[in-house]
Amino acid sequence: MVFHRREHTKTAAVFLIMMSAFLFGMQGESPEDIERRKLVDQQAALSERIASLNHEQEYLLLQKAFYASDSKYLLIDLPSRTGMLKYRNRVLRTFTFTTTAGMHPVPRNTVLKVTAKADGKEQKRVLLFGDTLLIQSKRSSIVSGNEKRAPRILVGSKDFAALYYAVEQGTMLYTGK
């Protein structure tokens, strides 16, 4: 009986040691680790908020500069595929568009200037923003030369006609978001 009791005690001791190692791992994170993780999460959220506020500030400063320039300008919202022709703080025209951004994406958060207005027949008119962007009517024929590589924004024919006659060389465009 004594031998059996010692064996029982050894088995219980080994079992207790094994379970304590297992249960020790299930204890969870220490309070310092939990607070450290919360701080990291808060820092990430604050960094994201700071970035969005900086972006909004840049946009407002840009609008202020456009307002002060006393000329018409274009604002394009790429995610919603909408645009506005504005003069000072007034919206002159709103329009929707599509892009050919598959191979050549439209640059975001940049200010571009109209470098040329290609005139000719109605279906060959385009607004060029250097090698960076091209705005044309959805009915336009295919553009040749170096302009093929530039991403294109395709606007309805009535909206494009209004934009084409409203803007001049040097008119600014802001591609947001």
Secondary structure, DSSP 8 states (H G I E B T S, - for coil): -HHHHHHHHHHHHHHHHHHHHHHHHTT---HHHHHHHHHHHHHHHHHHHHHHHHHHHHHHHHHHHHHHHTSEEEEEETTTTEEEEEETTEEEEEEEEEE-TTTS----SEEEE--EEE-SSGGG-EEEETTTEEEEETT-----GGGGTS-EEEE-HHHHHHHHHH--TT-EEEEE-
